[in-house]
Every structure is written in structure tokens, then in C-alpha cells.
Amino acid sequence: MTPTISTTRPRRAAATAASGALALALLLTGCTGSGGDGSGDEASQGSTAGSSSGSTAAAGDGEPGSMIAVDSCDAVGETLGSAIDGLELRDESTATDAGFQCTWTSPGDTADASTVQAVIAAAEAQELDEAAFAERVATISAAEGVSTVDDGRAADLDGQAFTQTGESAGIQVNGGTVVTPHGLFNVTATATNDTSLDADGALDAAFSLIEQG
């Protein structure tokens, strides 16, 4: 009899990696969670925890610190390059001129749970006044595993950069977040073993989502 390799565990690991990445990204960016089921309650908790005041803005006007103009998650994926090689875009991913939540995970037929990965890119075009900006920075700074980064790219945009590293339920997490007066941007990589991006790489990826001027 030919042995059968069960894919239940890898699929569960992929779902866990994706939901964890989504919840983390929503928490750090404060995005409103408009995309699909992504993760159920965990993602909803993340989006609620990160909310703060500020007016919505549209992307693509070229203002330094604003969101790059994208019309699909495929376009977002082009900016991430090799970080999503071998991963598949999840159906619930969404992209509009007001923001995006795009998640890529290992294929469902991945046989080896130790190789499961997920990457999420999340952004929200939002005009933040001084008080709202300070509140968002304080919220992100207080998240577990977050480090404030002195980054000249963020300073040039009147923004603030952060990295995050950690582990939850056996899932490795590396994330990079940037807040500017014109929006919030996060890239998070999770994996059951080695992530496709370290924290510095995730931060670089987050900057790729921002108009640099």
C-alpha cells in the first residue's frame, strides 16, 4: 500500500501563520479589517485594538509619506519581490485606493509543515493630525516585541518606524511598520521555521509601500 501524506497539519499551520500575520498587521497599522475572513476573531481583535482618530485619504497623489498607487494585491506583490516567491495570494485579500490587506501563504498542498510561511502587506491611507499621529505611535510602541527604530527614511517623511520580532504558538514573526502623517504601513512575515523576511527586511518592504517624494 502506498503511504498517504496528510496535508491537514500543513494547511492548519498555513492558516495559523496567515491569521497571526493578519492580526498582527492590523494591530500595528490600525487598519479597519475590510478584507474577508482572514483570521476570524483574532484579526477582529487586532483591528479594534489599533483604531484611532484621523481622516481617510486617497492614495496615489504622490505626496511623500502617502500610500503608493496600487489597484490590486498583485501590484502590491510586485513591490515585495522575492519575499513572496512560492506563496499564493489568499482570496480574501483586498486593495483599493484607500488601503489594502494582501496575504500570501504557502500552497494548500504543502506537505512539510516546517516550511509553511505567510506574508501580509497592510496599509491605510489616512490623514493623521498631530494628536492622532502621537496616539498611533504610542499604541504601536506598546505592542509586545516592538522596537522603535531611528530611521532616516521615516524622519524624512515626518514619520516613525518600528520593527517587531517574536514567536507565538510555534510561529516565528518578523514585522516592519511605518507611520507617517499620511498613512500607516506594515509588512509582516510569519513561518513555522525561517521567515522569508527578517525584521529589517520587513521594514524595508514596508517603506516600499510609501511614496518617497
C-alpha positions, 0 to 999 in steps of 0.5 A, a space after each residue: 500500500 502506498 503511504 498517504 501524506 496528510 496535508 491537514 497539519 500543513 494547511 492548519 499551520 498555513 492558516 495559523 501563520 496567515 491569521 497571526 500575520 493578519 492580526 498582527 498587521 492590523 494591530 500595528 497599522 490600525 487598519 479597519 479589517 475590510 478584507 474577508 475572513 482572514 483570521 476570524 476573531 483574532 484579526 477582529 481583535 487586532 483591528 479594534 485594538 489599533 483604531 484611532 482618530 484621523 481622516 481617510 485619504 486617497 492614495 496615489 497623489 504622490 505626496 511623500 509619506 502617502 500610500 503608493 498607487 496600487 489597484 490590486 494585491 498583485 501590484 502590491 506583490 510586485 513591490 515585495 519581490 522575492 519575499 513572496 516567491 512560492 506563496 499564493 495570494 489568499 482570496 480574501 485579500 483586498 486593495 483599493 485606493 484607500 488601503 489594502 490587506 494582501 496575504 500570501 501563504 504557502 500552497 494548500 498542498 504543502 506537505 512539510 509543515 516546517 516550511 509553511 510561511 505567510 506574508 501580509 502587506 497592510 496599509 491605510 491611507 489616512 490623514 493623521 493630525 498631530 494628536 492622532 499621529 502621537 496616539 498611533 505611535 504610542 499604541 504601536 510602541 506598546 505592542 509586545 516585541 516592538 522596537 522603535 527604530 531611528 530611521 532616516 527614511 521615516 524622519 524624512 517623511 515626518 514619520 516613525 518606524 518600528 520593527 517587531 520580532 517574536 514567536 507565538 504558538 510555534 510561529 516565528 514573526 518578523 514585522 516592519 511598520 511605518 507611520 507617517 502623517 499620511 498613512 500607516 504601513 506594515 509588512 509582516 512575515 510569519 513561518 513555522 521555521 525561517 521567515 522569508 523576511 527578517 525584521 529589517 527586511 520587513 521594514 524595508 518592504 514596508 517603506 516600499 509601500 510609501 511614496 518617497 517624494 
